[in-house]
Every structure is written in C-alpha cells, then in structure tokens.
Amino acid sequence: MEPVEKSEPKSKPKRAKWSEHQITCAVRAVQRNILSQREAARRYNIPRRTLRNHLKTGSMERKLGRAATLTPEQEDDLVSRIIRLAEVGMPLTPKLVRKQAYVFCKKNNIPNRFSDTTSTAGRKWLKLFLKRHPQLTRRKAQMMNPSRAQKLNKFIVSDHFDKLKNLREELHIENRPECLYNMDEKSCRISLHHQQTVLAQKGIKRLHQIANEHAESVTVVGCVNAVGNAIPPMILFRGKRMKPEFTDNLPAGSLVKMTAKGYMTHETFIQFIEHLAKHKTSGKCLLVFDGAACHLDYSIVEEAAKHDIALYCLPSNTTHELQPLDKSVYRSFEHHWDQELLKFVSKNPERKLNKSSFNMILSEVWPKCMTHDNIVNGFKATGLYPFDPEAIAEEAFAPSALTELSIPASSENVIASTSHDIVQKTNITHIAGLNENSVSESESDSDNIPLSVLRTRSVTPTPSQLKAFDINDENCKSSYKEIPAVDPLVNQASNTIAAKSPFQTLIPTPKIFKINTSAPRKKALNYRGQQVTKDLFATRKVSTSSIRPKGRLNTSKGRGQKSGVTRKNQQSLAGTWFCHACREDKVLDMRQCRICGARYHEICVGLDADDEDFECPEACITN
C-alpha cells in the first residue's frame, strides 16, 4: 500500500485585495452617477456591501475588522503622554498603559471589552495598539539616580562650557587638541559583568552559568586626549605586597600599584599625575576629571603645577553626559571583557581567575575599547572637542524639567528661598500606582512645554534665578516643601491655564523634587564645573583627616578664652542631642556656644570640622 502523502495546510486567503485608490475611484464614480453601485463594485473588484458602507460613511480609509476601542485622537493623546513621561525619566510600563486605558474608558463611559476582574485592558489590545503606532516600542530603561536627573540641567551645563571655554583660552589650547586630556577610573570585577545569551533546551526551567558572584575588583585608570591617543593605563590591585607576576602580560608602559581596597587614593592619584607627565605632550595641558574625593587635595594641585598640568573638575552627577571616557570608551569595555573572559575560560579550564589571569584578559580587551574612533567620538559627543556647547541633546535635559524652580514673586520670597538648600534625596511616587487620584498636581504643568523652551528657559538667568539655583546642595537631606514651577503657557492677563488633554489630566507628570526648609549646608566643591587650584583649599581642606566620627560633641573653646559652660548647664544638657536651632533631638555632630553653653547641630549652623570659636547665631539663650 502506497503511503498517503500529507497535503500541505492551506494558507488563509488574503483579505481586502483592493487599495484605497480603488475605493476612492469607485465612490466618486457612484456619487457622480457615472456607474451604479453594482457596476462600480464589479469593475474595481470591491465587495458591493463594502462599497455601500464607504458611501454611507464617506471614509476612504481601507481597514478590516472591528473598530478600535479608542478613537484615533484619543490614541494619539495617549501616545504623546507615553513619549513625554519617557522623556522626563518616568516611563510607563506595558501593564500600566493597559491599566490607564481601562480607567480612561470607565471614566468616560466608552464601550469596551476589557476585563472588569483584572481592571486592565487585554494584552491583545496592547499588541494592536503598538502595531497601530510603530513609533512606540518595548525597551529596557536604564536606571538614573535622581541627583543626575536634577544636576544635568541647562544652567549647570552652560556654566560648565563657559568656564571650560575661558580656561582653554587662558591656557592657549583652543587649537591644540593634543593638550586636552580626560581621565577616569573603571572598576572591573574578575568575573562576568552581564548575563549572557546562550543556547539550551526549549522549555527548560533551570539554566545556570557558573561564575563568581562576588569577585575581586581591580581598578583600571584610563587617560586619553582629544586627538584619539591613549596613555598606558594605571592598574590598582587590592593588597599590600607587590608580586612580580602582577606586572606581566599588561599593555606596554602600564603602571601597577597596590592599595588597601583596590581603589584610587590621594597618594595614587599623585602617582598618576607623574605617570601622565611622562607621556603627555610638551607645554601646558588641561586634565578633565570627575569630582571623586580622592581627586581633590592641595598636594595634588601642587604636583600637577610642577608638570604644567591644569586641573578641571566636572560638575557632580553629570559625568554620564559630559565625560568622554564614560560616553564612549567604557561603554564597550564590559562587553569586550565578558567575551574575552569566556574565551579565556574555554581555552584554560584548569586555570583559576586571579590577578595574573586578569592581566592576560585586560591585554586583549584594552586595544578593542581604546580605539581612535571611540576616543574621538567621546570628545565630540560631550562637546569638548570640537568645542560645541550645543552637543548635549535636548532630550538629555528633559528629566531636569521636574526640578526647575519658579522665579520668586517678591523680594521676601527671594530672601526666604536663598536661606535654604534643595534636597537631593527625593520621594518618588511609585509609577505603578499612578492614576487620576494618586498625584497632587500643582496648577501649572510643564507637559505642554516643548523641550526647546525647557532648554532655553534658564540660559540668561535673572539675579533671583541665580539665587534660587545656587541653593542646590546634593548632600543636604531634611524636610520637604513643594514649590511649583512657572508655566509659560499660563496667560498672565486672564490668569487662565491652557487646557489639558484628557490623558494629560489622567496621567500627570509627578512633582518629585522639593525644597528644604531647615538647615543650610556647604555645597560640594564640585557642585559646578570648577578649575581645581590651590585657592580652593586655602579655607577648606579636602582630605581624609577632616572626617570625624558621627555624633561627637565639639565644644570648640576659643584659643586663650575660657568656656562659659557652667557645671549646672553641663548636667542639664548631658545625655541629650537636642538642638536649639532645629528643635530636634538627633545624634549628629554638635557644637557648644562658648558663652552660654547652648548646643547646636553643626549642619544647622553651617559649621564644619575646621571652624572654631563658635558663638550662638543670635542672642545667647542666657540673655
């Protein structure tokens, strides 16, 4: 008996073989009494009932199936909200979009087929919604610290480029890109950095790749200049004793040092300056780096001055957009590292991953990431060379729109605002619970403001704006008070606000950054872009010796003067951390007034470890 051949499954016939042009011609022919409906349907190959429906509605659009739940205008409104929230750093998840679509239909009595049990729109609705709007796609969001969202604003970046321009002119290196250097550390674990895509049996529930979860870290210090040249790296191993094998199989000219934790210190940074001086071009050079504490010390400035190296510190929390090595070179480092590590393990399964094997892997990875194109593109993308203050894209400033301060309405508000700092610790509304009742929105919303307006709003700040902006301090943490932003769409004459779209009302932009109302505190040294000179350390010593244990009482008795603290006062104040400024009992560094003995938190009266001879900011309590 001959085997029966299996017939191939029949494919579904293609529907709607006509085009919009055919529909338009057929409808016009019938409307002008040139053809009847039956003749027009036969000639243009359109079903007669379909042609009749187009004649009734007057629409020439070719579409199949049931109509969408939301109208095209409503879907466009939802798309604009999705794009806007993604720009400001608060993107919506697919589940939240489905939830908000359900809430919108229930609120506006729109007929739908959504599930009342789960109170969300279906997955199929989301799939078709994304198909109708190809400008949207599923992406994995990259986490951004709230401090980075605040600090990368137009004011800080413009100030950075102004200072950098003046410094380049002062050093006469405008047309000498070989004298513009950037250095940065890269912490590298002797293990895989990312999960790898592998092949395995379909449907398997347990798939593991053996690798060290908590491997030892080694710091690699890279330094490049604007013409695309890289100096040999500096390697910092953790430990005390240097072994000869630690210097084997490294890129030529590499400098190897040992530190207690494997990280950069003041001493090793001075050694790096000496290392850079051996490989840099002759004449004055400019070194751009981030504001890590180990980079800021009086001895470092002295050593750099010996070798004609000017130091410039980038603004804090902006290196992801303003530092060339972070922007281009180190982005590819971890990818190449994982590939070379897997290759090394497959070739040497008996060898253990240690400092010696780290050298062999690094020697293969370093030339692949330190390419001429990567280095040059990093300087170009950050606007350092060619010098371009407009190199930072407008989208990069969008997350800072949530943190912009309003112009104070009166001089009293200016005085009140300048006495406080902007807190860096924020209370972010959980985006999954966002709906029409979950966010207390201010009267003005920046959702309608174009990014170009947001970008240029503070290019030429007024004195009041400067005062309001100078009070930012990323290290200050205290109580909160919300201050709404000024919306240029508000009509000042009629005192009315521009109408919001339905989805803009349903899903508003959260207001997450607020104003501190208590104690002022000194700003970080690199709060803005800053040339690092000896003058910065004349009154403020940035060194590890200035760090004191938390909660230690400092009486700060003046030289040659007796303290006015009596035994009775000491007994009454003993065992308490009550501060007469903030009226709170917190375990923080404290000072005693040398006259009356009243105690204050150092942060509340703006003192640090170097300040002495403290007296009450107002009249003594005893008076």
PyMOL commands that set and color helices and strands:
alter all, ss='L'
color gray80, all
select helices_A, chain A and resi 20-31+37-43+48-57+72-87+94-107+123-132+146-151+154-171+177-179+244-247+266-279+293-295+298-306+319-322+324-347+355-369+372-381+394-403+411-418+431-433+446-448+451-456+463-470+502-506+534-537+544-546+567-573+602-605
alter helices_A, ss='H'
color red, helices_A
select strands_A, chain A and resi 180-189+217-225+234-238+255-259+285-289+309-313+530-532+553-554+590-592+599-601
alter strands_A, ss='S'
color yellow, strands_A
deselect
rebuild
show_as cartoon
